Amino acid sequence: MSITFNVVPEDYERNLYYVEWEDTLGQSESYTGDKQLNRPTEVWCVITNDRKDTLGNYQGLGTARTFTGFQTKEDTTVTLHFMIRLNMFTDKFDKGQSLSEQYKAAQDYAYKNKLPVMFKPIQINLKTDLRKKHTIELEEQ
């Protein structure tokens, strides 16, 4: 999967940053523009440091989004762990049936699409890689 992301300093004094990304998930199923938030899959991102501490993350179960914040004072390098997971708030499985039928449809979709998809981590240097648009092809783990 191709992804474009940017790491942005939000507040230097408080050592706050955020990662924002653009992806093409759901476009083949016409989930574009405003409909993007309702697509059946979404990108999750977990940010860790060299000691494997979690500095920030977006892991679904809320309004779908394409960014996440993190805070670090001592780290020069952070690692971005991108993955594709099921969007629990998609409209794809809501066809007026019971909740158990919706759940079964979601499970079937996840199985058919081999979800979750985990990608190899990406290292970002906070001294040299900020405010740069990175477009890469993510490699599955």
N, C-alpha and C positions, 0 to 999 in steps of 0.2 A: 504494500500500500504506500502510496505517495502522500507525504504530509509536508506542510509548510508551517514552521513555528518560529517564534520570536521570544526571547527572554528580555524582559523590560524591568529596569529598576523603577520601583514605585515611590520609595521614600528612602533616600540614602541614610538619613539620620537614624531611622528605625530598622535599617537593613531589610527592607521589604522589597520583594520582587514578584513578578508574575510571568507565567508562560501562557501565551495565547497561540492557538493553532487553527489551521484551516485544513479540512479533509474533504474527501469526495464520497464519503459513506452515504448510501441512500439515494444517490443521484440516479442510479439505474432503475430505481423504483419510483421515480418522480418526487422524491423528498428534497425539494430545493426551496430556496428563499425562506419564507415564513414557515413552510412545512418541515424544514430541517429539524426543528425541535421534536417533531413527532416520528422521526425515522425509527426503524426497528433496532438499529445498532447505534452505538456512539463510541467515541474515543475516550478512554480513561487515561489519566496520567498520574503517576506517583513520582515525587521528587525526593531523592535521598542524597546523603553525603557519603564520603569515603568510609565512614564508620557504620554505614547502613541505617543511620537514623532517618526517619521519615520527616522531611522538612515541610512538606505540603502535598496535597493530593486532590484530585477530583475523581470520585468513584461512584458516580451516578446516584440513584435514589433521591433525586431532587430534580429541579428544573434542569433539563439538559443544557449543557454549556460547552464552550470551547476555550476555556481558560481555567487556570488555577493559580492561586497565590502561594508564596512560601517566604520564609524568613530564615536568614542565616547571617551570623556575625563573623564567624571564624573560618568558614569554608571558602576556598577559592574555586573549587570544582564541585559541581553537583551532577547527579545522574538522573536523566529523564527516562522513566519506564512507561512507554506507551502500550496500550492494549485495546482491543476491540471487545466490547461486551454488549450484552443485551440492554436496550433502553427499556426500562420497566414502565415508562409512561408513553409508549408508542400507541398510535391509534390502529396499528396493523392487526392486532388480535382482538379488537373490540368490534364484534359483529352482532352485538345484541344477545349473545349467548350468556350462559352462566359463568361465574368466576372460575370454576374448575375447568370449564371448556376453554376459557381464555388462557388459563395457566398451561393447559395441555398444548394449545396452539403455540404458545411462547416456547415451551420445552422442545417441541418438534422443530420449530424454526432454529433454535440454538443448536440442536443436534445436526440438522441438515447443513447449517452454515459453519459447523465446527467451532462454535464459540465456547469459551473465550479464545481469542487469538492474542498471543503474547509476542512482543517484538524484542529484539536485542536492545539493551540499554544504550543511551546516547549520553556521552560526557560533554558537559558545557563548562567552559572556563568563565567565571564571573568577572575576570579582569579584561578578557579579550573578545568574548563572544556576545556581549550585550548589544541589544538594539540592532541585531543583524538578522535578516530574514534567512532562515535555513530551509531549503527545500531538499528533502531526501526521500529515498525509497527505503521504507522500513523493512528490515529482514526479520522473518519469523524465527523464534527461538526453537 
